[in-house]
């Protein structure tokens, strides 16, 4: 068997981009999909039985099934899934029949000694994995005004670090770690390198089935080099005929329009999907200057526009179970809002063109081996335009710019850049089920990026060329072994990873006339992790995991951005030693309360921490040293009554600087043992939701009313070495109220929300006030 597996893995490197068309078979075919009647979600693992032929099948992870070589005639399909009513459906097999059967099952609740027995949802299956993970099912949040960022901000252990309104820079923090350390995935595809073009809020919540937040240990199948956490957005599987249209209007002239369309082209055996969204925002709220006391600033140069278009073409009649092509186009325009000075002209534009391909095949060349490969080609353009000949203070007084070519952003030069980049990403997952107790999987992610910066205006300002072409390659390979006992009481997942990356570019100091420096490097590292879960009772389980993870520096950190960030060729990979322990008590789907209680504790020791620093010769990313984290999380969710749901969570995360010496010297570190600044250490969230059908009479209507509260304790703005250096971000408490009402059996939705009801002052980690009270309404219609 080992020889077979080794031969298979070597063969895949030669054939993983080929597509073979299956040979034609005689007789007919029965194919279909099993879905939930209310939520249109697929039901993987359903059993389908043809009574007349005594043949059976089990639906795959997309709820699909198929039978080949079926004699022409009429047959009865019996479909069963735990927790749902059994369904029987007639199908006709003939030369002309090619219709895909859509079998909708209705949920069923059976009371056995007052214990409710239902099938496990996909969200619960993921919660019961060995690694620490929080799962947010989006089924109950469809149609609301909330966005992904707002939902994540209420999650235990998660904080959102925003710097302004819609389209402004925001960072996701998981257990105090943020930025590139936290992986961003859509359907397990890593998007960290494209995070400057694709934001969390670009994906409408109406399109999302669930959000998975991994903490401490990230599954190897995701690939990449995430460290400390990851967020995976799982997109819904729509019915073959579907259309969805929504429009949102919010304060500060924020407008969002989104649509999804899907159609099954039966004759061609293809499924076509189209979707897109447009966002426009003025972000013209008023804030108090963090530099001049009493000075009120209206953000009058913070306009944001984004157009996102995407498509999908799926083929399910080829040799692969599914072949999908996805073109994507994103265009973004963002004005630069001044805080220290009144910026009036500077802005950025960016474009992303991407084509992705995905191939899936169960039992790939070998019984029990599942194949999943995705490849994406991307081309991006990024431009900073800063050519104003004067700059203004907030009293309206004008001053000449340092450069004759202009530039109001405070640099020594003007800019009118055209930075282009070509990228390639290939991700391969192979999972081999040895038996019901053992499985192994191999994961590979290879990325390639070639950058071609150009800025003649900057060169003219400085009198020399400072931006050069760059090339970066990286590969992360992982091998995972899973062991599961027969009764599913114990589960263990052991993973080892190998990291390699290389870069090549040139560097010219902006401020000093020295020869151009050629930069070339190649580095490698290894990491490992182990996660286990033990089921004490059917509803109570203990989790323990630990690992030594490595994060490869991102392209932006290593190469700079071509204008404000200089290359950091000596940057070392970050290394993190972590231990996570927790208990999960989960009655979801097994008791009317659906009670969930989770308590977790964790320890992390981060070495060669990468931080963004500014110096007299420009800004760059540098290795900071060492940081230790101790933390605990508690979350409780429950249905108090059938019509009333509540949740609450508390997070404590203590991050300390543990460097013995100042960077690059033998001087004792004055901040050793002090809490890391700009990171909240105590957060809490709570909420209530009331829901009832036909509350105001009529039929086919559903009403939801909800209230959410968020608390952040005061935290440090910078290291406090002396009492005079004491600067802190004050504590804040915000309350949101909202409603949602659906008509026509959840086809038409009307929803609204008030954010920050009390208009509390909320500051970013850079001590800049964020928007206060705001309002939003949303209208959504689903065509079925």
LOPAMAR-381823 format. One line per 3 residues: number of its first residue (from 1); their letters; for each residue x, y, z of C-alpha. Coordinates in steps of 0.05 Angstrom, whole numbers. Last residue first. Layout:
// residues N
NUM	a	X/Y/Z ~ ...
***
This chain:
// residues 784
784	xxx	-741/630/-132 ~ -723/704/-137 ~ -696/731/-70
781	xxx	-708/804/-52 ~ -669/847/-4 ~ -680/917/24
778	xxx	-631/946/75 ~ -633/1004/123 ~ -576/1037/162
775	xxx	-565/1087/217 ~ -504/1117/251 ~ -483/1140/320
772	xxx	-409/1158/325 ~ -355/1150/272 ~ -284/1136/296
769	xxx	-239/1182/336 ~ -164/1175/324 ~ -121/1151/382
766	xxx	-78/1106/337 ~ -113/1045/367 ~ -178/1074/340
763	xxx	-222/1115/386 ~ -296/1107/404 ~ -335/1163/436
760	xxx	-405/1138/453 ~ -463/1160/408 ~ -513/1125/455
757	xxx	-541/1081/399 ~ -473/1061/372 ~ -501/1029/309
754	xxx	-576/1034/294 ~ -599/979/247 ~ -652/965/194
751	xxx	-682/907/157 ~ -733/893/102 ~ -730/824/70
748	xxx	-771/795/13 ~ -766/721/-4 ~ -769/692/66
745	xxx	-837/659/59 ~ -870/718/24 ~ -847/770/75
742	xxx	-786/779/120 ~ -777/829/176 ~ -709/846/206
739	xxx	-694/892/264 ~ -635/926/296 ~ -604/957/358
736	xxx	-530/968/371 ~ -499/988/438 ~ -428/1013/448
733	xxx	-385/1014/511 ~ -316/1045/510 ~ -254/1047/553
730	xxx	-204/1103/541 ~ -143/1093/495 ~ -84/1109/538
727	xxx	-24/1155/543 ~ 22/1156/604 ~ 90/1182/583
724	xxx	92/1231/642 ~ 82/1172/690 ~ 145/1140/662
721	xxx	159/1079/619 ~ 88/1073/593 ~ 93/1037/527
718	xxx	45/1067/477 ~ -31/1075/467 ~ -44/1029/526
715	xxx	-113/1001/541 ~ -179/1022/572 ~ -230/964/572
712	xxx	-271/948/511 ~ -346/934/518 ~ -395/913/464
709	xxx	-471/910/469 ~ -519/879/419 ~ -595/885/412
706	xxx	-640/845/366 ~ -709/843/337 ~ -727/789/286
703	xxx	-794/781/251 ~ -818/726/203 ~ -874/727/153
700	xxx	-905/672/110 ~ -976/686/133 ~ -1016/745/160
697	xxx	-1013/770/232 ~ -966/821/262 ~ -920/769/295
694	xxx	-927/722/236 ~ -867/681/257 ~ -827/702/318
691	xxx	-756/722/334 ~ -727/760/393 ~ -651/766/397
688	xxx	-609/787/456 ~ -536/806/460 ~ -471/807/499
685	xxx	-399/824/484 ~ -337/832/528 ~ -265/854/517
682	xxx	-203/858/562 ~ -131/865/537 ~ -139/914/479
679	xxx	-75/918/436 ~ -44/985/419 ~ 11/976/471
676	xxx	44/910/494 ~ 40/902/569 ~ 106/912/606
673	xxx	152/855/626 ~ 213/885/592 ~ 198/957/572
670	xxx	266/986/591 ~ 304/932/552 ~ 374/926/579
667	xxx	427/953/532 ~ 467/899/495 ~ 446/926/427
664	xxx	412/909/361 ~ 341/912/390 ~ 340/933/463
661	xxx	356/876/509 ~ 319/824/551 ~ 258/822/506
658	xxx	196/797/543 ~ 144/848/519 ~ 78/825/548
655	xxx	10/806/519 ~ -46/792/569 ~ -110/771/534
652	xxx	-176/768/571 ~ -239/755/530 ~ -311/752/555
649	xxx	-372/726/517 ~ -447/732/519 ~ -505/704/479
646	xxx	-581/705/480 ~ -639/676/440 ~ -713/689/452
643	xxx	-771/658/413 ~ -765/585/434 ~ -747/611/503
640	xxx	-679/622/535 ~ -646/597/471 ~ -573/593/490
637	xxx	-502/618/477 ~ -445/624/528 ~ -373/643/513
634	xxx	-311/645/559 ~ -241/662/537 ~ -174/661/573
631	xxx	-106/690/557 ~ -31/689/569 ~ 15/719/516
628	xxx	90/726/513 ~ 128/771/464 ~ 198/766/436
625	xxx	240/808/388 ~ 219/865/343 ~ 238/839/274
622	xxx	231/898/227 ~ 182/923/175 ~ 201/987/140
619	xxx	194/1063/143 ~ 244/1113/116 ~ 314/1136/131
616	xxx	299/1175/194 ~ 260/1116/222 ~ 189/1088/223
613	xxx	171/1019/247 ~ 122/965/225 ~ 129/904/270
610	xxx	150/832/258 ~ 158/787/319 ~ 223/749/317
607	xxx	195/703/371 ~ 124/695/396 ~ 110/655/459
604	xxx	36/637/465 ~ -6/609/522 ~ -80/592/520
601	xxx	-143/582/561 ~ -211/563/535 ~ -282/558/563
598	xxx	-340/541/517 ~ -414/537/536 ~ -467/522/484
595	xxx	-541/513/501 ~ -588/494/445 ~ -644/507/497
592	xxx	-692/457/463 ~ -640/401/470 ~ -602/358/420
589	xxx	-593/406/362 ~ -544/450/399 ~ -530/418/466
586	xxx	-455/434/466 ~ -409/436/527 ~ -339/452/503
583	xxx	-277/451/547 ~ -211/483/531 ~ -135/479/526
580	xxx	-88/515/478 ~ -12/514/477 ~ 30/558/431
577	xxx	101/567/407 ~ 105/620/353 ~ 159/635/303
574	xxx	161/696/257 ~ 203/689/195 ~ 266/733/194
571	xxx	271/800/158 ~ 340/813/130 ~ 313/833/62
568	xxx	271/888/91 ~ 251/931/31 ~ 231/1004/41
565	xxx	159/1025/55 ~ 134/1092/29 ~ 141/1086/-47
562	xxx	150/1017/-78 ~ 108/978/-28 ~ 163/943/11
559	xxx	196/880/-14 ~ 199/837/49 ~ 138/864/87
556	xxx	96/873/25 ~ 112/802/0 ~ 92/773/67
553	xxx	142/747/117 ~ 135/671/125 ~ 98/653/188
550	xxx	124/593/228 ~ 85/551/278 ~ 108/509/336
547	xxx	47/475/361 ~ -2/458/415 ~ -71/430/424
544	xxx	-117/404/479 ~ -193/398/475 ~ -243/370/524
541	xxx	-313/348/506 ~ -383/350/536 ~ -447/336/498
538	xxx	-442/261/483 ~ -402/253/547 ~ -327/258/560
535	xxx	-310/266/486 ~ -235/274/479 ~ -204/322/428
532	xxx	-132/326/405 ~ -90/376/367 ~ -17/369/347
529	xxx	26/421/312 ~ 91/424/273 ~ 137/474/240
526	xxx	196/475/192 ~ 239/530/162 ~ 269/554/96
523	xxx	304/615/69 ~ 328/641/2 ~ 356/711/-8
520	xxx	373/762/-62 ~ 380/838/-54 ~ 423/880/-100
517	xxx	441/947/-69 ~ 442/1010/-112 ~ 503/1052/-97
514	xxx	497/1106/-43 ~ 466/1176/-47 ~ 429/1179/19
511	xxx	356/1200/30 ~ 316/1154/-16 ~ 361/1093/-5
508	xxx	364/1050/-68 ~ 345/976/-63 ~ 344/920/-114
505	xxx	301/857/-119 ~ 303/781/-109 ~ 261/739/-62
502	xxx	260/668/-37 ~ 213/626/5 ~ 210/557/37
499	xxx	166/528/92 ~ 157/455/112 ~ 99/434/155
496	xxx	83/377/204 ~ 14/359/228 ~ -15/311/280
493	xxx	-91/307/288 ~ -120/267/346 ~ -193/247/358
490	xxx	-221/209/417 ~ -293/191/432 ~ -312/180/360
487	xxx	-339/110/379 ~ -290/76/332 ~ -231/118/354
484	xxx	-203/172/308 ~ -132/183/285 ~ -112/237/236
481	xxx	-43/244/204 ~ -26/309/170 ~ 30/327/120
478	xxx	43/399/100 ~ 79/436/45 ~ 89/511/42
475	xxx	122/541/-19 ~ 144/613/-33 ~ 171/653/-92
472	xxx	185/727/-97 ~ 209/771/-154 ~ 220/846/-154
469	xxx	227/902/-205 ~ 258/966/-178 ~ 235/1030/-146
466	xxx	286/1083/-124 ~ 309/1114/-189 ~ 344/1181/-181
463	xxx	332/1256/-182 ~ 286/1253/-122 ~ 228/1292/-151
460	xxx	240/1267/-222 ~ 242/1195/-198 ~ 177/1206/-160
457	xxx	143/1233/-222 ~ 170/1175/-264 ~ 136/1124/-217
454	xxx	138/1052/-241 ~ 135/987/-202 ~ 138/919/-236
451	xxx	128/863/-185 ~ 132/789/-198 ~ 96/743/-149
448	xxx	96/667/-146 ~ 58/625/-95 ~ 59/550/-81
445	xxx	11/518/-31 ~ 15/443/-17 ~ -24/397/28
442	xxx	-18/322/39 ~ -70/284/79 ~ -69/220/120
439	xxx	-127/180/149 ~ -137/129/204 ~ -195/101/244
436	xxx	-249/89/192 ~ -197/61/144 ~ -138/88/103
433	xxx	-176/150/82 ~ -129/189/37 ~ -134/264/32
430	xxx	-99/303/-22 ~ -101/379/-22 ~ -66/422/-75
427	xxx	-62/498/-76 ~ -31/536/-134 ~ -22/612/-132
424	xxx	5/655/-188 ~ 16/730/-184 ~ 32/786/-232
421	xxx	43/856/-204 ~ 38/927/-230 ~ 56/992/-196
418	xxx	35/1054/-234 ~ 56/1112/-191 ~ 41/1186/-194
415	xxx	81/1210/-135 ~ 110/1275/-110 ~ 172/1275/-67
412	xxx	202/1293/0 ~ 143/1263/39 ~ 92/1302/79
409	xxx	30/1277/44 ~ 20/1341/3 ~ 66/1323/-56
406	xxx	87/1371/-110 ~ 135/1368/-169 ~ 176/1425/-139
403	xxx	186/1381/-78 ~ 179/1403/-5 ~ 108/1428/-17
400	xxx	93/1501/-11 ~ 47/1522/46 ~ -27/1542/49
397	xxx	-65/1569/109 ~ -135/1541/114 ~ -137/1538/190
394	xxx	-133/1462/187 ~ -65/1465/153 ~ -58/1464/78
391	xxx	-11/1434/26 ~ 14/1464/-39 ~ 36/1437/-108
388	xxx	-12/1377/-106 ~ 18/1317/-142 ~ 2/1258/-97
385	xxx	-29/1202/-139 ~ -17/1132/-112 ~ -30/1077/-162
382	xxx	-38/1002/-156 ~ -47/953/-213 ~ -59/879/-202
379	xxx	-55/816/-245 ~ -76/749/-216 ~ -74/676/-236
376	xxx	-107/626/-190 ~ -101/551/-185 ~ -144/505/-142
373	xxx	-135/431/-128 ~ -178/381/-89 ~ -167/306/-95
370	xxx	-199/254/-49 ~ -166/185/-40 ~ -210/130/-11
367	xxx	-210/85/-72 ~ -151/103/-116 ~ -147/142/-181
364	xxx	-183/200/-147 ~ -236/169/-102 ~ -270/237/-96
361	xxx	-251/288/-149 ~ -248/364/-146 ~ -216/414/-193
358	xxx	-217/490/-183 ~ -195/545/-231 ~ -185/618/-215
355	xxx	-179/678/-260 ~ -161/745/-229 ~ -159/818/-249
352	xxx	-148/867/-192 ~ -149/942/-199 ~ -126/997/-152
349	xxx	-133/1071/-144 ~ -104/1117/-90 ~ -116/1190/-72
346	xxx	-81/1255/-56 ~ -121/1319/-72 ~ -145/1356/-9
343	xxx	-104/1335/51 ~ -116/1382/109 ~ -58/1366/156
340	xxx	-47/1321/217 ~ -111/1282/203 ~ -114/1280/127
337	xxx	-161/1233/90 ~ -130/1200/29 ~ -184/1188/-24
334	xxx	-199/1117/-43 ~ -217/1087/-111 ~ -224/1012/-120
331	xxx	-235/966/-180 ~ -244/891/-171 ~ -251/839/-227
328	xxx	-259/764/-216 ~ -262/705/-264 ~ -281/638/-233
325	xxx	-273/571/-270 ~ -300/508/-238 ~ -291/434/-252
322	xxx	-331/386/-207 ~ -334/311/-198 ~ -275/307/-246
319	xxx	-284/263/-308 ~ -330/314/-339 ~ -405/318/-328
316	xxx	-403/367/-269 ~ -380/431/-303 ~ -382/496/-264
313	xxx	-375/567/-291 ~ -371/621/-239 ~ -369/696/-244
310	xxx	-346/756/-205 ~ -353/831/-206 ~ -331/879/-150
307	xxx	-336/954/-157 ~ -309/998/-100 ~ -315/1072/-87
304	xxx	-290/1111/-26 ~ -291/1186/-11 ~ -250/1206/50
301	xxx	-233/1278/33 ~ -285/1317/74 ~ -273/1283/140
298	xxx	-298/1340/183 ~ -247/1360/235 ~ -264/1393/301
295	xxx	-206/1426/338 ~ -217/1426/413 ~ -148/1400/430
292	xxx	-101/1399/371 ~ -66/1332/358 ~ -121/1279/365
289	xxx	-167/1325/325 ~ -240/1316/343 ~ -283/1280/292
286	xxx	-339/1297/244 ~ -368/1246/196 ~ -360/1251/121
283	xxx	-349/1178/104 ~ -370/1196/32 ~ -385/1124/14
280	xxx	-399/1084/-50 ~ -401/1008/-54 ~ -417/966/-114
277	xxx	-428/891/-114 ~ -425/832/-159 ~ -448/763/-177
274	xxx	-455/715/-234 ~ -463/639/-234 ~ -469/590/-291
271	xxx	-479/515/-281 ~ -459/470/-339 ~ -483/404/-368
268	xxx	-491/436/-436 ~ -565/417/-444 ~ -580/432/-371
265	xxx	-552/502/-367 ~ -566/511/-292 ~ -573/584/-272
262	xxx	-545/625/-215 ~ -550/700/-202 ~ -524/741/-143
259	xxx	-532/815/-131 ~ -505/871/-88 ~ -516/946/-80
256	xxx	-483/986/-23 ~ -491/1060/-8 ~ -457/1098/48
253	xxx	-476/1172/48 ~ -450/1186/118 ~ -506/1144/148
250	xxx	-527/1079/114 ~ -565/1055/53 ~ -565/982/33
247	xxx	-591/950/-32 ~ -603/876/-45 ~ -615/827/-103
244	xxx	-615/751/-103 ~ -626/703/-161 ~ -629/626/-161
241	xxx	-638/567/-206 ~ -586/512/-192 ~ -596/519/-117
238	xxx	-542/559/-82 ~ -483/529/-44 ~ -466/583/6
235	xxx	-396/611/12 ~ -352/590/70 ~ -312/649/98
232	xxx	-249/624/133 ~ -216/667/187 ~ -148/645/212
229	xxx	-108/644/276 ~ -43/644/314 ~ 2/637/254
226	xxx	-20/633/182 ~ 33/605/136 ~ -5/583/74
223	xxx	-43/518/68 ~ -116/513/89 ~ -110/437/91
220	xxx	-60/445/148 ~ -115/465/196 ~ -97/528/237
217	xxx	-76/520/310 ~ -80/578/359 ~ -149/602/342
214	xxx	-191/584/281 ~ -250/628/264 ~ -300/594/217
211	xxx	-353/637/185 ~ -416/604/158 ~ -461/598/96
208	xxx	-441/665/67 ~ -474/697/6 ~ -524/739/47
205	xxx	-465/761/89 ~ -441/802/30 ~ -367/790/15
202	xxx	-331/857/6 ~ -334/867/81 ~ -274/822/93
199	xxx	-232/863/44 ~ -205/842/-24 ~ -154/888/-57
196	xxx	-103/900/-1 ~ -118/830/24 ~ -91/800/-41
193	xxx	-29/769/-8 ~ -73/745/50 ~ -123/710/3
190	xxx	-114/637/21 ~ -168/591/-10 ~ -204/551/45
187	xxx	-273/570/18 ~ -252/643/25 ~ -191/650/69
184	xxx	-158/705/110 ~ -100/681/153 ~ -82/719/216
181	xxx	-7/733/222 ~ -12/781/163 ~ -46/833/207
178	xxx	-64/812/277 ~ -45/775/340 ~ -80/797/404
175	xxx	-121/733/412 ~ -147/743/341 ~ -141/814/313
172	xxx	-169/833/245 ~ -142/898/216 ~ -179/955/185
169	xxx	-155/1008/135 ~ -210/1053/111 ~ -260/1029/59
166	xxx	-321/1048/100 ~ -303/1095/156 ~ -239/1105/196
163	xxx	-178/1071/226 ~ -210/1004/244 ~ -180/950/289
160	xxx	-230/893/295 ~ -224/848/356 ~ -233/773/363
157	xxx	-225/728/425 ~ -300/717/432 ~ -339/741/371
154	xxx	-377/806/371 ~ -326/841/326 ~ -332/784/277
151	xxx	-405/803/263 ~ -388/876/251 ~ -331/858/203
148	xxx	-375/810/164 ~ -429/863/153 ~ -493/876/190
145	xxx	-554/906/154 ~ -590/840/161 ~ -616/795/105
142	xxx	-584/730/127 ~ -565/729/200 ~ -600/665/223
139	xxx	-568/622/169 ~ -500/654/179 ~ -474/601/226
136	xxx	-416/629/265 ~ -364/576/283 ~ -310/586/335
133	xxx	-249/540/332 ~ -198/510/379 ~ -167/449/344
130	xxx	-194/379/356 ~ -257/386/313 ~ -324/387/348
127	xxx	-338/459/328 ~ -331/437/255 ~ -384/383/263
124	xxx	-429/433/297 ~ -425/482/239 ~ -439/426/189
121	xxx	-504/412/226 ~ -512/348/265 ~ -577/311/253
118	xxx	-630/316/306 ~ -649/281/371 ~ -688/322/423
115	xxx	-686/292/492 ~ -752/294/531 ~ -752/218/539
112	xxx	-744/211/464 ~ -775/271/428 ~ -767/269/353
109	xxx	-757/334/314 ~ -760/331/239 ~ -729/378/188
106	xxx	-759/375/119 ~ -720/345/61 ~ -715/376/-8
103	xxx	-696/331/-66 ~ -672/366/-129 ~ -668/315/-185
100	xxx	-624/336/-244 ~ -659/332/-310 ~ -623/295/-366
97	xxx	-680/253/-393 ~ -680/246/-468 ~ -652/175/-473
94	xxx	-697/154/-415 ~ -696/149/-339 ~ -758/174/-303
91	xxx	-755/194/-230 ~ -806/185/-174 ~ -791/216/-105
88	xxx	-795/189/-35 ~ -774/231/25 ~ -756/211/96
85	xxx	-766/267/146 ~ -703/298/173 ~ -661/291/236
82	xxx	-615/238/206 ~ -620/239/130 ~ -661/192/87
79	xxx	-679/191/13 ~ -721/138/-21 ~ -718/142/-97
76	xxx	-773/107/-136 ~ -759/87/-208 ~ -790/94/-277
73	xxx	-756/63/-338 ~ -692/60/-379 ~ -639/15/-350
70	xxx	-591/52/-302 ~ -518/50/-325 ~ -497/106/-277
67	xxx	-524/129/-209 ~ -509/198/-181 ~ -508/237/-115
64	xxx	-498/309/-93 ~ -505/339/-23 ~ -443/383/-33
61	xxx	-402/340/15 ~ -422/278/-23 ~ -490/243/-22
58	xxx	-490/169/-3 ~ -512/115/-53 ~ -558/55/-57
55	xxx	-580/1/-105 ~ -638/-47/-93 ~ -657/-40/-166
52	xxx	-732/-27/-156 ~ -724/11/-90 ~ -669/58/-113
49	xxx	-638/82/-47 ~ -608/150/-30 ~ -573/159/37
46	xxx	-555/230/59 ~ -483/240/79 ~ -479/313/57
43	xxx	-543/354/64 ~ -537/416/21 ~ -566/481/49
40	xxx	-630/509/16 ~ -647/540/84 ~ -719/515/92
37	xxx	-723/450/52 ~ -652/427/68 ~ -618/399/7
34	xxx	-606/333/-29 ~ -577/338/-99 ~ -589/299/-162
31	xxx	-566/248/-213 ~ -599/187/-244 ~ -566/163/-308
28	xxx	-586/124/-368 ~ -561/63/-406 ~ -494/56/-441
25	xxx	-434/92/-418 ~ -393/146/-453 ~ -321/150/-431
22	xxx	-304/204/-383 ~ -269/267/-406 ~ -201/279/-376
19	xxx	-176/344/-349 ~ -102/355/-338 ~ -71/404/-288
16	xxx	-54/353/-235 ~ -24/304/-284 ~ 51/309/-276
13	xxx	55/328/-203 ~ 1/276/-189 ~ 46/218/-212
10	xxx	94/229/-154 ~ 37/226/-103 ~ 8/163/-135
7	xxx	73/125/-135 ~ 83/141/-62 ~ 12/118/-46
4	xxx	18/53/-84 ~ 86/38/-53 ~ 57/49/16
1	x	0/0/0
***
